C-alpha cells in the first residue's frame, strides 16, 4: 500500500489525524514501538560506569599522539568528544 499525506498548516485537526494515521501505519507495518524512537535507560550505577568509561577513553585519546580526537585537556570536555561517545552508547556499542 502506498499513501500520500498532504498537510495544511492551518488545519490542526487534519495534522492531528494525519499523525494518528501514521502511528497506526507504523504500528501495523513496522512494529509496536511507536514514534518515541529508541530510549536508553539505565540506573545510577550503570550511569557512573558509563561516565568512567567516557573519561578513560578520553584520556586514552589524549595520550595517543596519532589520534587527533582529543588533543589536550581542554578538548576532553568539548561537544564533539562527548557526542562521539554518546552516539556509540545509544547505538548499543558499550
ZAMARGU-4260 file (C-alpha; in steps of 0.2 Angstrom, whole numbers, plus 5000, padded with zeros to 4 digits):
<rodrens>
0) 5000/5000/5000 | 5006/5017/4996 | 4999/5033/5004 | 5002/5051/5001 | 4998/5063/5015
5) 4995/5082/5011 | 4996/5093/5026 | 4988/5110/5028 | 4997/5120/5041 | 4981/5129/5046
10) 4971/5113/5049 | 4977/5107/5066 | 4963/5094/5067 | 4970/5087/5050 | 4988/5087/5056
15) 4982/5078/5071 | 4973/5065/5061 | 4987/5063/5049 | 4999/5059/5064 | 4987/5046/5071
20) 4986/5038/5054 | 5004/5037/5053 | 5005/5030/5070 | 4993/5016/5065 | 5003/5013/5049
25) 5019/5012/5059 | 5012/5000/5072 | 5004/4989/5059 | 5019/4988/5046 | 5034/4992/5057
30) 5030/4986/5074 | 5023/4992/5090 | 5037/5003/5095 | 5028/5019/5092 | 5035/5035/5087
35) 5045/5038/5103 | 5061/5030/5095 | 5074/5022/5105 | 5075/5027/5123 | 5090/5022/5133
40) 5088/5019/5151 | 5100/5014/5165 | 5102/5016/5183 | 5113/5026/5193 | 5127/5013/5195
45) 5127/5010/5176 | 5127/5029/5173 | 5143/5030/5184 | 5151/5016/5174 | 5147/5024/5158
50) 5154/5041/5164 | 5170/5032/5170 | 5172/5024/5153 | 5170/5041/5144 | 5184/5048/5155
55) 5195/5033/5152 | 5193/5034/5133 | 5195/5052/5133 | 5212/5051/5142 | 5217/5037/5130
60) 5213/5048/5115 | 5223/5062/5123 | 5238/5051/5126 | 5238/5044/5109 | 5248/5057/5099
65) 5242/5050/5082 | 5224/5051/5087 | 5218/5069/5084 | 5201/5066/5093 | 5207/5074/5110
70) 5222/5085/5108 | 5224/5092/5126 | 5214/5093/5142 | 5203/5106/5136 | 5197/5095/5121
75) 5191/5082/5133 | 5175/5091/5138 | 5171/5098/5120 | 5155/5094/5112 | 5162/5084/5098
80) 5171/5072/5110 | 5155/5070/5121 | 5144/5067/5105 | 5155/5054/5098 | 5154/5044/5114
85) 5135/5047/5116 | 5132/5041/5098 | 5142/5025/5102 | 5132/5022/5119 | 5115/5025/5110
90) 5119/5013/5096 | 5122/5000/5109 | 5141/4999/5107 | 5145/4999/5125
</rodrens>
